[in-house]
Amino acid sequence: MMKKSSVVLIALIAFVGQVWAQNPAKQSDDYKRAEARYHLGLKYNDISVSKAALYDMIAIDKEDYSLLDSLSYIYFDYQQFASVALIGKQILAKYPNHLPALEMSAIAFENLGAIDLAISNYESLYLKNNSLFTLYKVASLQLQGKRYKEALINLDAIIANIEAETNPLEFPLDNNQTQRIPMKAAALNLKGLLYKETGEAAQAKSAFEAALAIAPDFAAAKENMK
């Protein structure tokens, strides 16, 4: 989904596009000095300086949520997920349709081990972006959280969607390589794991075989059949 290497660049684009908005707070000397420190920190690759400057700017202009966006992206880039989750909560309270905040919050909660909160954010994201990738993530987390009935419904929805036949997912291999697998095969593999966990061996075998019929070299499905 969201790749770490591009996060700070995205933050800069979001920030610069809005920083000159007409707002009296932004015309103050304190704000302009903080803004200058922010850009100097970025120029010299000192993110701690830029982050501190953002806090000063937020204290001066509490209404500019693009500043919170920029701060959240920095925390996300450095995998400080508790901070990402807290900022996301504040942004979403005011802007519930803010897709980047929803996705980053979901990823943050997942990394913090708060599976139900991660699922809730991914579900909200799916209702807004209608992405099969998001629905697959919901199903995989539901399986992780042993919410089997919900996971099965979502996996069947993915399998029945014609777009799943061509949309690929990447899976890691032992040699630090990856393989691209059609999402339908990936969903069938997850369905097999679900049946395996619930003790339904015949259904699990059938699901793994269906996954391998679509992607014969699917290493994870081969391993899961053992």
C-alpha positions as a Markdown table, in Angstrom:
| # | Residue | x | y | z |
|---|---|---|---|---|
| 1 | Met | 0.0 | 0.0 | 0.0 |
| 2 | Met | 1.7 | 3.1 | 1.2 |
| 3 | Lys | 5.4 | 2.9 | 0.6 |
| 4 | Lys | 7.8 | 4.4 | 3.2 |
| 5 | Ser | 10.3 | 5.8 | 0.7 |
| 6 | Ser | 7.8 | 8.2 | -0.8 |
| 7 | Val | 6.2 | 9.4 | 2.4 |
| 8 | Val | 8.2 | 12.5 | 3.2 |
| 9 | Leu | 8.0 | 13.6 | -0.4 |
| 10 | Ile | 4.2 | 13.3 | -0.3 |
| 11 | Ala | 4.2 | 15.3 | 3.0 |
| 12 | Leu | 6.2 | 18.1 | 1.4 |
| 13 | Ile | 3.8 | 18.3 | -1.6 |
| 14 | Ala | 0.8 | 18.4 | 0.7 |
| 15 | Phe | 2.4 | 20.9 | 3.0 |
| 16 | Val | 3.8 | 23.3 | 0.4 |
| 17 | Gly | 0.5 | 23.4 | -1.5 |
| 18 | Gln | -1.4 | 24.8 | 1.5 |
| 19 | Val | 1.2 | 26.6 | 3.7 |
| 20 | Trp | 0.5 | 30.0 | 1.9 |
| 21 | Ala | -3.2 | 29.9 | 2.6 |
| 22 | Gln | -4.5 | 33.3 | 3.6 |
| 23 | Asn | -4.6 | 33.1 | 7.4 |
| 24 | Pro | -3.5 | 35.8 | 9.8 |
| 25 | Ala | -1.7 | 33.3 | 12.0 |
| 26 | Lys | 0.6 | 32.5 | 9.1 |
| 27 | Gln | 1.6 | 36.1 | 8.8 |
| 28 | Ser | 3.1 | 36.3 | 12.3 |
| 29 | Asp | 6.9 | 36.5 | 12.8 |
| 30 | Asp | 6.8 | 33.5 | 15.0 |
| 31 | Tyr | 5.1 | 31.4 | 12.3 |
| 32 | Lys | 7.4 | 32.6 | 9.6 |
| 33 | Arg | 10.5 | 31.7 | 11.7 |
| 34 | Ala | 9.1 | 28.2 | 12.4 |
| 35 | Glu | 8.3 | 27.8 | 8.7 |
| 36 | Ala | 11.9 | 28.8 | 7.9 |
| 37 | Arg | 13.2 | 26.2 | 10.4 |
| 38 | Tyr | 11.0 | 23.6 | 8.9 |
| 39 | His | 12.4 | 24.1 | 5.4 |
| 40 | Leu | 16.0 | 24.4 | 6.6 |
| 41 | Gly | 15.6 | 21.0 | 8.4 |
| 42 | Leu | 14.4 | 19.5 | 5.2 |
| 43 | Lys | 17.2 | 21.1 | 3.2 |
| 44 | Tyr | 19.8 | 19.7 | 5.5 |
| 45 | Asn | 18.0 | 16.4 | 6.1 |
| 46 | Asp | 17.5 | 17.0 | 9.8 |
| 47 | Ile | 14.0 | 15.7 | 10.3 |
| 48 | Ser | 14.0 | 16.4 | 14.0 |
| 49 | Val | 14.4 | 20.1 | 13.3 |
| 50 | Ser | 11.5 | 20.0 | 10.8 |
| 51 | Lys | 9.3 | 18.1 | 13.2 |
| 52 | Ala | 9.9 | 20.5 | 16.0 |
| 53 | Ala | 9.2 | 23.4 | 13.7 |
| 54 | Leu | 5.9 | 21.8 | 12.7 |
| 55 | Tyr | 4.9 | 21.6 | 16.4 |
| 56 | Asp | 5.6 | 25.3 | 16.7 |
| 57 | Met | 3.5 | 26.0 | 13.6 |
| 58 | Ile | 0.6 | 23.9 | 14.8 |
| 59 | Ala | 0.7 | 25.7 | 18.2 |
| 60 | Ile | 0.3 | 29.0 | 16.3 |
| 61 | Asp | -2.2 | 27.9 | 13.7 |
| 62 | Lys | -4.4 | 25.1 | 15.2 |
| 63 | Glu | -6.9 | 25.2 | 12.3 |
| 64 | Asp | -4.5 | 24.2 | 9.5 |
| 65 | Tyr | -4.9 | 20.4 | 9.4 |
| 66 | Ser | -2.4 | 20.2 | 6.6 |
| 67 | Leu | 0.3 | 20.7 | 9.3 |
| 68 | Leu | -1.0 | 17.6 | 11.1 |
| 69 | Asp | -0.9 | 15.8 | 7.8 |
| 70 | Ser | 2.8 | 16.7 | 7.4 |
| 71 | Leu | 3.6 | 15.7 | 11.0 |
| 72 | Ser | 1.8 | 12.4 | 10.5 |
| 73 | Tyr | 3.7 | 11.5 | 7.4 |
| 74 | Ile | 7.0 | 12.1 | 9.2 |
| 75 | Tyr | 6.0 | 9.9 | 12.0 |
| 76 | Phe | 4.8 | 7.3 | 9.6 |
| 77 | Asp | 8.1 | 7.4 | 7.7 |
| 78 | Tyr | 10.0 | 6.7 | 10.9 |
| 79 | Gln | 7.5 | 4.0 | 12.0 |
| 80 | Gln | 6.4 | 5.8 | 15.1 |
| 81 | Phe | 3.0 | 4.3 | 14.8 |
| 82 | Ala | 1.5 | 5.4 | 18.2 |
| 83 | Ser | 1.9 | 9.0 | 17.1 |
| 84 | Val | 0.5 | 8.2 | 13.7 |
| 85 | Ala | -2.6 | 6.7 | 15.3 |
| 86 | Leu | -3.1 | 9.6 | 17.7 |
| 87 | Ile | -2.8 | 12.2 | 14.9 |
| 88 | Gly | -5.0 | 10.2 | 12.6 |
| 89 | Lys | -7.7 | 10.1 | 15.3 |
| 90 | Gln | -7.7 | 13.9 | 15.5 |
| 91 | Ile | -7.7 | 14.4 | 11.7 |
| 92 | Leu | -10.5 | 11.9 | 11.2 |
| 93 | Ala | -12.7 | 13.5 | 13.9 |
| 94 | Lys | -12.8 | 16.6 | 11.7 |
| 95 | Tyr | -12.4 | 15.0 | 8.3 |
| 96 | Pro | -13.8 | 11.5 | 8.4 |
| 97 | Asn | -13.3 | 11.0 | 4.6 |
| 98 | His | -9.6 | 11.8 | 4.7 |
| 99 | Leu | -8.3 | 8.7 | 2.9 |
| 100 | Pro | -4.6 | 9.0 | 3.7 |
| 101 | Ala | -5.4 | 9.4 | 7.4 |
| 102 | Leu | -7.6 | 6.3 | 7.3 |
| 103 | Glu | -5.0 | 4.2 | 5.6 |
| 104 | Met | -2.1 | 5.4 | 7.8 |
| 105 | Ser | -4.2 | 4.9 | 10.9 |
| 106 | Ala | -5.1 | 1.3 | 9.8 |
| 107 | Ile | -1.4 | 0.5 | 9.2 |
| 108 | Ala | -0.5 | 2.1 | 12.5 |
| 109 | Phe | -3.0 | 0.1 | 14.5 |
| 110 | Glu | -2.0 | -3.1 | 12.7 |
| 111 | Asn | 1.7 | -2.5 | 13.6 |
| 112 | Leu | 0.6 | -1.8 | 17.2 |
| 113 | Gly | -1.2 | -5.1 | 17.4 |
| 114 | Ala | -4.6 | -3.4 | 17.7 |
| 115 | Ile | -6.2 | -5.7 | 15.1 |
| 116 | Asp | -9.9 | -4.7 | 15.7 |
| 117 | Leu | -9.0 | -1.0 | 15.3 |
| 118 | Ala | -7.0 | -1.8 | 12.2 |
| 119 | Ile | -10.0 | -3.7 | 10.7 |
| 120 | Ser | -12.3 | -0.9 | 11.6 |
| 121 | Asn | -10.2 | 1.7 | 9.8 |
| 122 | Tyr | -9.6 | -0.6 | 6.7 |
| 123 | Glu | -13.4 | -1.2 | 6.5 |
| 124 | Ser | -14.0 | 2.5 | 6.5 |
| 125 | Leu | -11.4 | 3.0 | 3.9 |
| 126 | Tyr | -12.9 | 0.2 | 1.7 |
| 127 | Leu | -16.3 | 1.9 | 1.9 |
| 128 | Lys | -14.7 | 5.0 | 0.4 |
| 129 | Asn | -12.2 | 3.6 | -2.1 |
| 130 | Asn | -13.9 | 0.3 | -3.1 |
| 131 | Ser | -10.5 | -1.3 | -3.6 |
| 132 | Leu | -10.1 | -5.0 | -3.7 |
| 133 | Phe | -6.7 | -4.6 | -2.2 |
| 134 | Thr | -8.2 | -3.0 | 0.8 |
| 135 | Leu | -10.9 | -5.7 | 1.1 |
| 136 | Tyr | -8.2 | -8.3 | 0.9 |
| 137 | Lys | -6.4 | -6.6 | 3.8 |
| 138 | Val | -9.7 | -6.5 | 5.8 |
| 139 | Ala | -10.2 | -10.3 | 5.2 |
| 140 | Ser | -6.6 | -11.2 | 6.1 |
| 141 | Leu | -6.8 | -9.2 | 9.4 |
| 142 | Gln | -10.2 | -10.8 | 10.2 |
| 143 | Leu | -8.6 | -14.2 | 9.7 |
| 144 | Gln | -5.8 | -13.1 | 12.0 |
| 145 | Gly | -8.3 | -12.0 | 14.6 |
| 146 | Lys | -10.3 | -15.3 | 14.2 |
| 147 | Arg | -13.3 | -13.5 | 12.9 |
| 148 | Tyr | -13.9 | -16.3 | 10.5 |
| 149 | Lys | -17.5 | -15.7 | 9.3 |
| 150 | Glu | -16.7 | -12.1 | 8.3 |
| 151 | Ala | -13.4 | -13.1 | 6.7 |
| 152 | Leu | -15.2 | -15.8 | 4.6 |
| 153 | Ile | -17.8 | -13.4 | 3.4 |
| 154 | Asn | -15.2 | -10.9 | 2.2 |
| 155 | Leu | -13.0 | -13.6 | 0.7 |
| 156 | Asp | -15.9 | -15.0 | -1.3 |
| 157 | Ala | -16.6 | -11.4 | -2.5 |
| 158 | Ile | -13.1 | -11.1 | -3.8 |
| 159 | Ile | -13.1 | -14.5 | -5.5 |
| 160 | Ala | -16.4 | -13.6 | -7.2 |
| 161 | Asn | -15.0 | -10.3 | -8.5 |
| 162 | Ile | -13.7 | -10.5 | -12.1 |
| 163 | Glu | -11.0 | -7.9 | -11.3 |
| 164 | Ala | -9.4 | -10.3 | -8.9 |
| 165 | Glu | -8.4 | -12.5 | -11.8 |
| 166 | Thr | -5.9 | -10.0 | -13.0 |
| 167 | Asn | -5.1 | -7.7 | -10.1 |
| 168 | Pro | -1.8 | -9.0 | -8.6 |
| 169 | Leu | -0.4 | -9.2 | -5.1 |
| 170 | Glu | 3.2 | -9.7 | -4.3 |
| 171 | Phe | 4.3 | -12.5 | -2.0 |
| 172 | Pro | 7.8 | -13.0 | -0.5 |
| 173 | Leu | 10.0 | -15.9 | -1.4 |
| 174 | Asp | 12.9 | -17.4 | 0.6 |
| 175 | Asn | 15.6 | -16.0 | -1.7 |
| 176 | Asn | 14.6 | -12.3 | -1.0 |
| 177 | Gln | 12.6 | -12.3 | -4.2 |
| 178 | Thr | 8.9 | -11.9 | -4.6 |
| 179 | Gln | 6.3 | -13.4 | -6.9 |
| 180 | Arg | 3.2 | -11.7 | -8.3 |
| 181 | Ile | 0.0 | -13.8 | -7.8 |
| 182 | Pro | -3.5 | -13.0 | -9.0 |
| 183 | Met | -5.7 | -11.8 | -6.1 |
| 184 | Lys | -8.2 | -14.5 | -6.8 |
| 185 | Ala | -5.5 | -17.1 | -6.1 |
| 186 | Ala | -4.4 | -15.2 | -3.0 |
| 187 | Ala | -7.9 | -15.1 | -1.7 |
| 188 | Leu | -8.4 | -18.8 | -2.3 |
| 189 | Asn | -5.1 | -19.4 | -0.4 |
| 190 | Leu | -6.5 | -17.3 | 2.6 |
| 191 | Lys | -9.7 | -19.3 | 2.4 |
| 192 | Gly | -7.7 | -22.5 | 2.6 |
| 193 | Leu | -5.9 | -21.2 | 5.7 |
| 194 | Leu | -9.3 | -20.3 | 7.2 |
| 195 | Tyr | -10.6 | -23.8 | 6.7 |
| 196 | Lys | -7.4 | -25.2 | 8.0 |
| 197 | Glu | -7.7 | -23.2 | 11.2 |
| 198 | Thr | -11.3 | -24.2 | 11.7 |
| 199 | Gly | -10.4 | -27.9 | 11.2 |
| 200 | Glu | -12.2 | -28.4 | 7.9 |
| 201 | Ala | -9.4 | -30.3 | 6.1 |
| 202 | Ala | -11.3 | -31.2 | 2.9 |
| 203 | Gln | -12.5 | -27.6 | 2.2 |
| 204 | Ala | -8.9 | -26.4 | 2.9 |
| 205 | Lys | -7.4 | -28.8 | 0.4 |
| 206 | Ser | -10.0 | -27.8 | -2.2 |
| 207 | Ala | -9.3 | -24.1 | -1.7 |
| 208 | Phe | -5.5 | -24.6 | -2.0 |
| 209 | Glu | -5.9 | -26.7 | -5.1 |
| 210 | Ala | -8.1 | -24.0 | -6.6 |
| 211 | Ala | -5.5 | -21.4 | -5.9 |
| 212 | Leu | -2.8 | -23.6 | -7.5 |
| 213 | Ala | -5.0 | -24.1 | -10.5 |
| 214 | Ile | -4.8 | -20.4 | -11.1 |
| 215 | Ala | -1.2 | -19.9 | -10.1 |
| 216 | Pro | 0.7 | -23.3 | -10.3 |
| 217 | Asp | 3.9 | -21.7 | -8.9 |
| 218 | Phe | 2.3 | -20.1 | -5.9 |
| 219 | Ala | 4.8 | -21.0 | -3.2 |
| 220 | Ala | 2.7 | -20.1 | -0.2 |
| 221 | Ala | -0.3 | -22.2 | -1.4 |
| 222 | Lys | 2.1 | -25.2 | -2.0 |
| 223 | Glu | 3.5 | -24.8 | 1.5 |
| 224 | Asn | 0.1 | -24.4 | 3.1 |
| 225 | Met | -1.2 | -27.6 | 1.5 |
| 226 | Lys | 1.4 | -29.7 | 3.5 |
